[in-house]
Amino acid sequence: MVDLAKKASDSGWIAQHRAQYLKDGEAGHLWDSSSLGGPGLLPTLLLFTIGRKTGEERIMPLIYGEVNSGYAIIASKGGFPSHPGWYHNLMAQERVKLQVKNKQFEATTRIAEGEERQKIWEQMAEIYPPYNDYQKSADERVIPVIVCERV
């Protein structure tokens, strides 16, 4: 099976969104998901990781929600049965870099568990309802909820 997320991140809509965000964070911050059947404008950030196999910088635009301790992101991979590559890269690092609008900063990351995970999941599913469908189609995989906290 072709990994559509990887292909899109190299040359498709993900690559286009990333390029716009890097050029102008204010313009790239709100992503119009309606072209993919989404609910419209969604807040996004850029996640900078180092490829665990390549050692090269990787940048992914991701939908986020603000939480008490920082920013929440969801490792959904559109409901695929495996975690996205950026998640594995994130787990291999002590710190990552984030960009929210035009501000870049370092952050630590952790996986939300229990009640905290449920509360954040509900918040994120309100922002982007397809997350609930993604969880149903992800087979046995529990989609990780990641909290990014500014250093």
C-alpha positions in Angstrom: 0.0 0.0 0.0 1.3 3.5 -0.9 1.7 5.7 2.2 -0.5 8.7 1.0 0.4 10.8 4.0 4.1 10.6 3.0 3.4 11.4 -0.6 1.2 14.3 0.3 3.8 15.7 2.8 6.4 15.7 0.0 4.4 17.2 -2.9 0.7 17.5 -2.1 -1.5 19.8 0.0 0.6 19.2 3.1 3.7 20.5 1.3 1.7 23.5 0.0 0.4 24.3 3.4 3.9 24.0 5.0 5.4 26.3 2.3 2.7 28.9 2.9 3.2 28.7 6.7 7.0 29.0 6.5 6.6 32.0 4.2 4.1 33.8 6.3 3.1 32.2 9.7 0.0 34.5 10.0 -1.3 33.4 6.6 -0.5 29.7 7.2 -1.8 29.5 10.7 -5.4 29.0 9.7 -5.8 26.1 7.3 -8.9 25.8 5.1 -9.8 22.1 5.4 -13.0 22.5 3.4 -11.2 21.3 0.2 -10.8 17.9 1.9 -14.3 17.8 3.3 -13.3 19.3 6.7 -15.2 21.9 8.7 -13.4 25.0 7.3 -10.6 27.1 8.9 -8.6 25.3 11.5 -5.7 26.5 13.7 -2.4 24.8 12.8 1.1 24.8 14.0 4.4 23.6 12.5 6.1 20.7 14.2 9.9 20.5 13.5 11.5 17.1 14.3 14.7 15.3 13.3 14.2 12.2 11.2 15.3 9.3 13.4 16.6 7.4 10.3 17.8 10.3 8.1 18.9 12.8 10.7 17.2 15.5 8.5 14.8 18.1 9.7 11.2 17.3 9.1 8.4 19.9 9.3 4.7 18.9 9.6 1.7 21.3 9.8 -0.7 19.9 12.3 -4.1 21.0 13.7 -3.7 22.0 17.4 -5.7 23.0 20.4 -4.5 25.1 23.3 -4.4 23.3 26.6 -3.4 24.6 30.1 0.2 23.5 29.8 0.7 24.2 26.1 -0.6 22.8 22.8 -2.2 19.5 22.0 -1.8 17.6 18.7 -3.2 14.3 17.5 -1.2 11.6 15.9 -4.1 10.4 13.8 -2.6 9.7 10.3 -6.1 9.8 9.0 -7.1 6.7 10.8 -4.4 4.4 9.4 -3.5 1.4 11.6 0.0 2.7 12.2 1.3 5.9 13.8 2.6 8.7 11.5 6.3 9.1 10.9 6.5 12.4 12.7 5.2 10.7 15.8 8.1 8.2 15.8 10.5 11.1 15.2 9.0 13.0 18.1 9.2 10.1 20.4 13.0 9.7 19.6 13.7 13.3 20.7 13.8 15.1 24.1 12.8 18.4 22.6 11.1 19.5 19.4 10.6 22.9 17.8 7.2 24.4 17.2 6.0 27.4 15.2 2.7 29.0 16.1 1.9 31.8 13.7 5.3 33.6 13.4 6.8 32.5 16.7 9.2 29.5 16.9 10.2 27.9 20.2 11.4 24.7 21.7 9.0 22.3 23.5 9.0 19.1 25.4 6.3 16.5 24.5 4.4 13.9 26.4 1.5 11.6 25.7 -1.7 12.5 27.5 -3.3 9.6 29.4 -6.5 8.8 31.3 -8.9 11.7 32.1 -6.5 14.3 30.6 -6.4 12.4 27.3 -10.2 12.1 27.2 -10.7 15.8 27.9 -8.2 16.8 25.3 -9.6 14.3 22.8 -13.1 15.8 23.2 -11.6 19.3 22.7 -9.7 18.3 19.6 -12.7 16.4 18.1 -14.8 19.5 18.6 -12.2 21.5 16.5 -11.9 18.7 13.9 -14.8 16.1 14.1 -13.2 13.6 11.7 -10.8 12.6 14.5 -13.7 10.4 15.9 -14.0 8.6 12.5 -10.2 8.2 12.4 -10.2 6.5 15.7 -12.9 4.1 14.6 -11.0 3.2 11.4 -7.6 2.9 13.2 -8.2 -0.8 14.1 -6.8 -1.6 17.5 -4.5 1.5 17.5 -5.3 4.1 20.2 -4.5 7.4 18.5 -2.0 9.3 20.6 -2.8 12.7 22.1 0.4 14.7 22.5 0.9 17.7 24.8 3.7 20.1 23.7 4.9 22.3 26.5 7.1 25.3 25.9 10.6 25.1 27.3 
